């Protein structure tokens, strides 16, 4: 009896040490820290969104979320790092559309949309075509008339070579015959410096938290916004109002993606966490209410945006 009691006790202790769980049972997600990669430098709209979301995720999921900035190659460096990780939900990346799609449409980066498992959208930031306060061009018509009169005159600074803004600038040239020269920079702050220094005539940028101060202070004037409707916080007409109805695709959608093959229950848990974050008042303030979609856009919505973006910019990417 003593021997039997001892064996029973030993078995109980072993079970407790193993957590009382069979080895073939799935581990509850998440059980470790989560790495959230940001494809751009600190301080920009992608980084701001990541840190606000990451803070909420820590509280909701009960695990540390490490936000890591990994800029380079218009986001490709970060996406390649993401796709080298195990598809287990512990390495995620912020994504910026259309830029993420334009990367693989224009370059051999080793991935396509099928490489990603979309999770959801956290913010959408509209874009604006801007000029310095001292610019001689009072409106879009004057700027484009000058470009048509001298095809070498109007240079447009964009925060990247293969991003939303560069692509939309090229679409203006392709669709409407307005000769504009894209001058890519490493981020919006470099575009701002080039504008204020007189190194480019205009800029096509996100109307984001890091650019709004220059607009609101009068350093920059907005000639057009790339949205279907006017924005309540910027006093400027849309491209569509001014005769360019196709130029409505420059809004940047910031979302979260995981590597393809990530288990669906993990994607669903992350999607629900993002949905709750989008409704949380403190998180919305951190993200800036102006940029949080009225209706949450989940995994299926983000997947559809990948497809729609490909269809919109395929001709631009191929030079067609």
Secondary structure, DSSP 8 states (H G I E B T S, - for coil): -HHHHHHHHHHHHHHHHTTT--TTS---S-SS-EEEEESS-TTSHHHHHHHHHHHHHHHHHSS-EEEEE---GGGHHHHHHHHTS-SSSSEEEEEEETHHHHHHHHS--S--GGGEEEEEEEEEE-EEEEEETT-S--SHHHHHHHHHH-TTT-EEEESSSSSHHHHHHHHHHHHH----EEEE-SSHHHHHHHHHTTSSSEEEEE--HHHHHHHHTTSEEEEEE-SSS--TTS---BTGGGT-TT-----EEEEEEEETT--HHHHHHHHHHHHHHHH-HHHHHHH-GGGS-SS---HHHHHHHHHHHHHHHHHHHHT-
